[in-house]
């Protein structure tokens, strides 16, 4: 029967011993190393012996005339210098994270945000905190709200205020409503259209799964104009909506950020007489401990 592998034996030495060892390794003189460390030579010799006992191999060859590293000591010194470099980077990263200068932010967004003011908000923050990594994840508003409460994103850009316990939010944009028409539609030649002009038109609209926060707003606008939209086609994303409109499948009501991403075959027209707006809010957990998030929310208040 093969012998079982020996159990892992943890090493018992500390950073103080490592720094003492490196001081001797660099000077190859216990007296000079002790002066550099502001300790007595006997105390330094004892520290090195304890380190060698913890590792299980001699690190120095000592004689009355000289001190030199063993092959084990040379290998240990090389790795210790690397380890100390990593520890210094870790300390620097911790200080940077505490100041909000380093770290990672997970940002949820939806179509109206990324086609609106969000790119400018991100650009301003990256200029102010270039060492904070920003991970963007597309999610509909409802999915962002769940992800925020579950801690899967740090901040979300959603339609409307997210009213929940311990959630903070700020309005960063307000978009108008527009009509999207096939470019050859009879209404496309007008400077603007009225909601009543869209009564009886076939409508393309986002699905309940992905546009659940926007659909009720569209329905309310149409209801106020005296009709309910004749929905003939649904799409799960904005590209699908634009594509269906361009193909002549129908018309739709969308956010004014559509002007920032014009699509061939689609005419974008203001809705005359519609004064209501689409509020885009940033939402985050009020007690979130991230200093990077605090800097981000401060930045979006300035640049949003």
Secondary structure as UniProt FT lines:
FT   HELIX           15..27
FT   HELIX           30..37
FT   HELIX           41..55
FT   STRAND          60..62
FT   STRAND          67..69
FT   HELIX           71..98
FT   TURN            99..100
FT   STRAND          103..109
FT   HELIX           111..114
FT   TURN            115..117
FT   HELIX           118..128
FT   TURN            130..131
FT   STRAND          132..138
FT   HELIX           141..149
FT   TURN            150..151
FT   STRAND          155..159
FT   TURN            165..166
FT   STRAND          167..175
FT   STRAND          177..182
FT   TURN            183..184
FT   HELIX           186..189
FT   STRAND          192..194
FT   HELIX           195..198
FT   TURN            199..200
FT   STRAND          202..206
FT   HELIX           208..224
FT   TURN            225..226
FT   STRAND          230..235
FT   HELIX           238..246
FT   TURN            247..248
FT   STRAND          251..255
FT   HELIX           256..261
FT   TURN            264..265
FT   STRAND          266..272
FT   STRAND          278..285
FT   TURN            286..287
FT   HELIX           291..303
//
